[in-house]
Amino acid sequence: MEYTLAIDNTPDSVEGGTGILLLHPSTGETDRIDTEFLATDTDAMLVISTRTTAREVKQKLEYYEVDEESATILDTLSVERGYTRRQSENVRYASAPDDLEGIVEETEAFLAEHDGKLRVSFDSVTELIYYADEERALEAVADILELLEEYDAVGLFHLADEVHDQETVDAFRERFDGVIELAEDGTVTSEF
């Protein structure tokens, strides 16, 4: 299955099973790229958030006019922070940002339950490393990349590159089919 990419300076489309790494400055405006990725040529989307709560993700989708009806949000922060949470069809919860097993299981459940063109956004791998550790984060990312392949879906994974040493960035970079780099000034380059 082909997926359209509506992101500047990237290929027009990618094959199902493609994992894309978004390297960005920690202060970078990633929401624009994330929502362009999610809003185009999609039947259902999963937003895995280790950085913001489900409420904040909903606000972002609304602000960028992404079809919320087709979005499922996996909130990994609210339980740990003690916020009130109501599991619904469109909002799922992991017990903590380092509940990697739960994150992978929820990703698989989403992919198994939906048909058509499926997109997954993981915001952010940097936070995952902070909560879990690099090795466990690499394993979880590898598991999700395998699921994307198995279900013919595509995924965009956020990594704030200057927060990590080059060795860490390279370890993640080599696992992906494509890399999009967002510069401080908003310029986008990519390598597929």
C-alpha positions in Angstrom: 0.0 0.0 0.0 1.2 3.5 -0.9 0.9 6.4 1.6 1.1 10.0 0.5 3.6 12.2 2.4 2.6 15.8 2.4 5.8 17.1 4.1 8.2 19.5 2.4 11.3 18.0 0.8 10.2 14.4 1.3 9.2 11.8 -1.3 5.6 12.1 -2.6 4.8 8.7 -1.1 6.1 5.8 0.9 5.3 2.1 1.1 3.3 0.6 3.9 5.7 -0.7 6.6 7.8 2.4 6.4 9.2 3.9 9.7 10.3 7.5 9.6 12.5 9.2 12.1 11.9 12.9 12.7 15.1 14.5 14.1 14.4 17.9 15.5 15.8 20.6 17.8 14.3 20.3 21.3 12.6 23.6 20.7 11.6 22.7 17.2 8.0 23.2 15.9 7.3 19.5 15.3 3.5 19.8 15.5 3.2 21.1 12.0 5.2 18.1 10.5 3.4 15.7 12.8 -0.1 16.9 11.8 0.8 17.0 8.1 1.9 13.4 8.4 -1.3 12.4 10.2 -3.8 14.3 8.3 -3.0 13.1 4.8 -4.2 9.9 3.1 -5.3 8.2 6.4 -8.2 6.0 7.5 -7.1 5.8 11.2 -4.2 7.2 13.2 -2.7 6.4 16.6 -0.8 9.1 18.5 1.4 7.7 21.1 2.3 10.5 23.6 5.1 10.2 26.1 5.4 14.0 26.1 1.9 15.4 26.6 -1.5 14.3 27.9 -4.4 13.1 25.8 -6.1 16.5 26.4 -3.1 18.4 24.9 -2.9 16.0 22.0 -6.6 16.6 21.2 -5.9 20.4 21.3 -3.1 20.0 18.9 -5.2 17.9 16.5 -8.0 20.4 16.7 -5.7 23.4 16.2 -4.2 21.9 13.0 -7.6 20.6 11.8 -6.8 17.0 11.8 -9.8 14.7 11.8 -10.2 13.8 15.5 -12.8 11.1 14.7 -10.1 8.9 13.1 -7.6 9.5 15.9 -6.8 7.2 18.8 -4.5 8.7 21.5 -2.3 6.5 23.7 -1.7 8.7 26.8 1.3 7.4 28.8 1.5 10.4 31.3 -1.9 10.9 32.9 -2.0 7.7 35.0 1.5 8.3 36.5 0.7 12.0 37.2 -2.6 11.1 38.9 -4.9 12.9 36.5 -8.5 11.9 36.1 -8.7 9.6 33.1 -11.6 8.2 31.2 -10.7 5.3 28.9 -12.8 5.7 25.7 -12.8 4.4 22.2 -10.5 7.2 21.2 -8.3 7.5 24.3 -6.3 4.7 25.7 -3.9 4.8 28.7 -0.6 3.1 29.5 0.3 2.9 33.2 3.5 5.0 32.7 5.8 6.4 30.0 8.2 3.5 30.7 5.5 0.8 30.4 7.0 -0.3 27.1 5.2 -3.6 27.0 1.9 -1.7 27.4 2.8 0.8 24.7 3.7 -2.0 22.2 0.5 -4.0 23.1 -1.7 -1.0 22.7 0.0 -0.2 19.3 -0.7 -3.8 18.1 -4.3 -3.7 19.4 -4.9 -0.4 17.4 -3.4 -1.9 14.2 -5.3 -5.1 14.6 -8.6 -3.3 15.2 -8.5 -0.9 12.3 -8.5 -1.3 8.5 -7.3 0.8 5.6 -4.4 3.2 5.7 -3.0 3.4 9.3 -0.6 5.9 10.6 1.3 6.0 13.9 2.9 9.0 15.5 5.3 8.5 18.4 5.9 11.7 20.3 8.5 11.4 21.6 11.3 8.8 21.6 13.4 11.3 23.5 11.0 11.2 26.4 10.8 7.4 26.2 14.6 7.2 26.6 14.4 9.6 29.5 11.8 7.5 31.3 13.0 4.0 30.3 16.6 4.0 29.0 18.2 3.9 25.6 18.4 0.1 25.3 14.7 -0.5 26.3 13.6 2.4 24.1 15.5 0.9 21.1 13.7 -2.5 21.7 10.3 -0.9 21.9 10.9 1.2 18.8 12.1 -2.0 16.9 8.9 -3.9 18.1 6.7 -1.1 16.8 8.6 -0.9 13.5 7.9 -4.7 13.1 4.2 -4.1 13.7 4.1 -1.3 11.1 5.5 -3.8 8.6 3.2 -6.6 9.6 0.1 -4.4 9.3 1.2 -2.3 6.3 1.1 0.9 8.3 3.5 3.9 8.5 5.0 5.6 11.5 6.7 8.9 12.4 8.9 8.9 15.5 10.2 12.1 17.1 13.7 12.4 18.4 15.3 15.6 19.7 18.8 15.1 18.3 20.8 17.6 20.2 19.6 16.1 23.6 21.4 12.8 22.8 25.0 12.0 21.9 25.8 11.1 18.3 26.1 7.4 19.1 22.5 7.3 20.4 21.1 9.3 17.4 23.0 6.9 15.0 21.6 3.8 16.8 18.1 5.0 16.2 18.7 6.4 12.7 19.9 3.1 11.4 16.6 1.4 12.3 14.5 3.6 10.0 13.7 3.6 6.3 13.6 7.4 6.2 14.9 10.3 8.2 13.4 13.8 8.2 15.5 16.5 9.7 13.9 19.7 11.0 16.3 22.6 11.4 16.0 25.3 14.1 14.8 27.8 11.3 12.0 25.4 10.2 13.8 24.1 7.1 13.1 20.4 6.4 15.5 18.0 4.7 15.1 14.2 4.3 16.9 11.1 3.4 14.9 8.0 2.2 
